[in-house]
Amino acid sequence: MPAPAPHHSRYWTALSVLLIGAGLALWLVQGDVQLWFHAWRQVLALQHLSADLTTLGLLIVGMILSWSSAGLLTTLLKNSGPLASQTGLIFGKAAAFFPIHALTWAFLGQWIGKLGHPIWTLMPTEIATAHLPALDRLALSLWTWVPALALLCLPLTGQWLSLLLRTSPPLPPATEAEEIIERNVSTPHLFSPQREEGQLPGPSIIQWHTSTQLPPPARMVKSSQPEPSPSPVQPGLWSSGLLALVLLIIIEDTLGLSGTAAALAQHWRAYDLTAAASSLLSLTCITLLWTLIVGGPSPWSVKTLRHGLAALLKVIAWSLLLLTLATSSFRLPLPWFQVISADTAFTSPVTVLWAGLLPMLCALSFWLLGHIISPRNPPPTHA
Amino acid sequence: MAWTRALLFSLPLAALGVGGWSAWRVSQSTREQDRDLVMLLPGALPALNPFLPANEAERQLLDLIHEPLIRLDREGRLGTALAEQWGWHQNMTCWFASPEAAKAAATAVNDQPVEKRASWDLESVTQDRSSLVLRFSHPGSTVADEVLAVLSTQQPQHLAFLRIASGPETRAAIQAYAAHADHAPSTKRLWFDDDGTCELVTTRTGLQAQQSLMDWLRTRQPILPEITPMAEVTALLEPVLEFRLKADARWADGTAITAADVKATLDDVLPRPWPLPGRDAFRHIQNITAPEPGVVQVIYRKRHSPALPAWAALPILPAAWLKKTHDSFATTPPPGAGLWQITHRDNRRLWLEKRNTEPREKLQVLAATSPIQARVGLATGAFDILWPAPEDRTTLGKAADLRLVPTPPHNQLMLVWQTEAPQLRELRVRIALSLALDRRALSREMPGGTARLHDSFFPPGRWFSKGQTTLRQDLRAAEQQLAEAGWLRDVSGQLKKGGAVFELRIVIPAGNADRQRLAEALAASWKKLGISVEIIGSPPDRYVADLRGGRFDVALLGGELEPGWDVLPLWHSSHTDGRGLNLSRIADAQLDLLLEALMGEFDPAQIPRRTAAIESRLATLRPALPLFTDVAEMAVRLTRFPGLPELDTERGITLRELLPATQRQSRPTVKFEMLAPKASEPPAPVPPKKPAKLEMLAPD
């Protein structure tokens, strides 16, 4: 039996985040400790406060919106049957793996290139708003943030959807549950190899299905002393937050928002490594704050080779996504990924979407393979 | 639980509603027609250092914000700016033993017959204690000896010139010497060059002054500089340039622009290592004074007629601002006296407002920090003027409502032949190499794939510039010239003379991709003649030294176009000593005389004749081959500039000329074209009824 998750995991995670961030910043300034300290001083002097608040604000609002959207979708899908849930899980993961830069460019291509509508942050001309009603001025101001949040919410909602659907599978029909109980009662002893394992519903099911009579296996689970397991939402929160920060690097950068995440990409491209280190440290601090608020990821344990292989395939899937994003944002020379140009996006937004399809399918294939070969009742993880 | 359910259902729907409403409102918003003019710059906002523009866009913005004393107009002539009048004079200054002697000398001059004084062009005689200043209306007056003969009755003191070959570190010590009570009465002039070299004018004898200065410096300087007594004279002849400022020439805060601002600007900018056009001319300034309010008097230490057009490239800054700001304009752009003023600035935007206009005209300048901003602006119609990056050109070509408009050139590029190189010593060879080049094809190798052909040794578009001629590629003629020079192809097609292979070294600054591309195109052209060409990249810090040392056969020499006609340093034989700019090492007595005559020519009407003579001589000698001038373009939205078709864009237009074109001209444009007889041609009979051509260009 795996050891229960220690309560101080968030502090260990926070420490790890801090060390990794600081280490990466030191690597960015090529080991120059003076520059590293300078970058720290800039962060601690709150020189990037407005940029930090931009990124943190987008992160929090994006997380809340995507979580609630995914919750709504999960409820709808679960009520539509197991097939819908499985389809929702795959589509959710596909949305999470779809390269955000392709999505962003396709949006820009359609909204600006085809429709000729503005994005303030990219074209900061002063619009004469003085004569407009307050509500209209509010609408125009909101538009600064709406595209970024919408683009952030799409993959995040997909990720949340897949997490929620995996951690709260549909209940078996009552008749099926009775059959299982029947078979189990007729089994000579509990440790017999012929005994069929009961499928235990997750805690979310228990939370969301209060209005229905719980079937016997669930009642058994409730009445017995369950194995302490972390909430299905908490580990997802931490990792989804991390994913959101990565996505924000591309979204802020492409949409011209003045956030810390965009600053990291821009400084990197300009070879201003000290400034990039400073931005990276700011992002580290945001991640640190996020970790302290929502807690760390659930502990991972590789019990069998099957577990290990499944985890490896999922890691490959996420790495593929990260490499795709790095190609776009940091101009890393990875020739097997197509770099999307503004020309292509503005001429044909659909082409850009197609360009994102291949990396998405690639990553999704690896993840699905990992999902298929993983044990039937794996511990809930953020993967 | 109910709260969770409410959150689950309401939040996404509310967000969707708010986002959708916001998007719908934005899609309904349209640009207003009477909004500010919007200009998009590639990259970050410029620093707006008036002496160090990074690109053409910044230069044009600076041209709006700042104002020099005089300007070059559309025809390339000198026109008014802060100054409404200007003129050259000459001061003759003599020092006497006593004020009484000076007074007596003044009386002697004033007692001369009026006719004689008029023939001297004498404007005034002013006594200042023991000195007498005679002001002549023309510089370079040849009557100095006659006047001195009149003054000699009062025995004016002799003046000795000392040249001190010192470095900048000695400057303070020499200034202290000149200001010391023992030496100040005898020290009449003190002038420092950029490198610290000093010239001192004293009423002591050369040897006395030399000894005195050596004694002074010996205790103050570890190494004694070389001090050389130069010529001794009786009177100091100094050209004086006088500007009368416009009555409404004022800073934005309402204070008047004065000579102090002009002096402070020069004092601030000259010590800085910035590429100031006309720097050589400014170096010769002895002093700047204000003899009366609204007048700026610039006293030069030597006759140098290009000193006047140099003022057209010097924006004047407020002395008060310069006094309290010492950051090399890195963080705060200086205020200017131009028509447009910066009213607000943030990280990505800059607002300019035209002074004294109702309704207020505004120009919003945006920095395209994201590479797609040009595309966004193009799609949304959000800008009126764009300074395109090379990658934007394809997109701009498809935009029907935008027109690319060239700006006037600011840089030129020429091929310099090292005329002392064995294979290039002969004129025929240099002609052949020139004939082998297709300059139109070469221009496609220039940055951005465009350049203006230029075949003059003087800047284009000035009143003294010659018209464009066509130099065509003619390989057959080139081969014939080479054959006549003894260079013949062998069986392998290689050009040889007496067994020696024709080899050329093109020297370019290492790491300069643009120059490398052009050099390769040049090499390909010359290889067709059988010449073996090697391209050598010289480290940028050694490039000029290599050229001055003659370690090249052909060099690509680029440079900023000077506002005037000062080409003497490039071609005069006195500048071939390894320190000057005569890189071709051409040494021709006739050319030297022509260049010197041009430098001493203060009559603007005579400048074209003199430049034509130099042009002709240089075309004969061929020390270099002018190639191109640069082309920068701005994309202009036609619907916002209805007056654009009325502008002559052939020579290139400036932002200053473009901005008023937001409205059509409300009155007919009158274009005068003077039909003056050409100096080199016999006078043609002038039609009796049509002495001048008057064209009326009515608006559409």
HADDOCK unambig.tbl for C-alpha pairs under 7 A between the chains (distance, minus, plus):
assign (segid A and resid 65 and name CA) (segid B and resid 11 and name CA) 6.73 0.50 0.50
assign (segid A and resid 65 and name CA) (segid B and resid 12 and name CA) 6.07 0.50 0.50
assign (segid A and resid 68 and name CA) (segid B and resid 7 and name CA) 6.78 0.50 0.50
assign (segid A and resid 68 and name CA) (segid B and resid 8 and name CA) 4.67 0.50 0.50
assign (segid A and resid 68 and name CA) (segid B and resid 11 and name CA) 6.59 0.50 0.50
assign (segid A and resid 68 and name CA) (segid B and resid 12 and name CA) 6.29 0.50 0.50
assign (segid A and resid 69 and name CA) (segid B and resid 8 and name CA) 6.64 0.50 0.50
assign (segid A and resid 69 and name CA) (segid B and resid 12 and name CA) 5.25 0.50 0.50
assign (segid A and resid 71 and name CA) (segid B and resid 8 and name CA) 5.92 0.50 0.50
assign (segid A and resid 72 and name CA) (segid B and resid 8 and name CA) 5.38 0.50 0.50
assign (segid A and resid 72 and name CA) (segid B and resid 9 and name CA) 5.98 0.50 0.50
assign (segid A and resid 112 and name CA) (segid B and resid 376 and name CA) 6.39 0.50 0.50
assign (segid A and resid 112 and name CA) (segid B and resid 379 and name CA) 6.11 0.50 0.50
assign (segid A and resid 112 and name CA) (segid B and resid 380 and name CA) 6.64 0.50 0.50
assign (segid A and resid 113 and name CA) (segid B and resid 379 and name CA) 5.45 0.50 0.50
assign (segid A and resid 116 and name CA) (segid B and resid 379 and name CA) 5.28 0.50 0.50
assign (segid A and resid 116 and name CA) (segid B and resid 380 and name CA) 4.71 0.50 0.50
assign (segid A and resid 117 and name CA) (segid B and resid 27 and name CA) 5.61 0.50 0.50
assign (segid A and resid 117 and name CA) (segid B and resid 380 and name CA) 6.02 0.50 0.50
assign (segid A and resid 118 and name CA) (segid B and resid 380 and name CA) 6.23 0.50 0.50
assign (segid A and resid 122 and name CA) (segid B and resid 373 and name CA) 5.84 0.50 0.50
assign (segid A and resid 123 and name CA) (segid B and resid 373 and name CA) 6.28 0.50 0.50
assign (segid A and resid 123 and name CA) (segid B and resid 376 and name CA) 6.74 0.50 0.50
assign (segid A and resid 123 and name CA) (segid B and resid 377 and name CA) 6.43 0.50 0.50
assign (segid A and resid 136 and name CA) (segid B and resid 25 and name CA) 6.93 0.50 0.50
assign (segid A and resid 139 and name CA) (segid B and resid 22 and name CA) 4.45 0.50 0.50
assign (segid A and resid 139 and name CA) (segid B and resid 25 and name CA) 6.51 0.50 0.50
assign (segid A and resid 140 and name CA) (segid B and resid 22 and name CA) 6.28 0.50 0.50
assign (segid A and resid 140 and name CA) (segid B and resid 25 and name CA) 6.96 0.50 0.50
assign (segid A and resid 140 and name CA) (segid B and resid 26 and name CA) 6.04 0.50 0.50
assign (segid A and resid 142 and name CA) (segid B and resid 22 and name CA) 6.42 0.50 0.50
assign (segid A and resid 143 and name CA) (segid B and resid 22 and name CA) 5.82 0.50 0.50
assign (segid A and resid 143 and name CA) (segid B and resid 23 and name CA) 6.57 0.50 0.50
assign (segid A and resid 146 and name CA) (segid B and resid 19 and name CA) 5.75 0.50 0.50
assign (segid A and resid 256 and name CA) (segid B and resid 370 and name CA) 6.57 0.50 0.50
assign (segid A and resid 342 and name CA) (segid B and resid 372 and name CA) 6.18 0.50 0.50
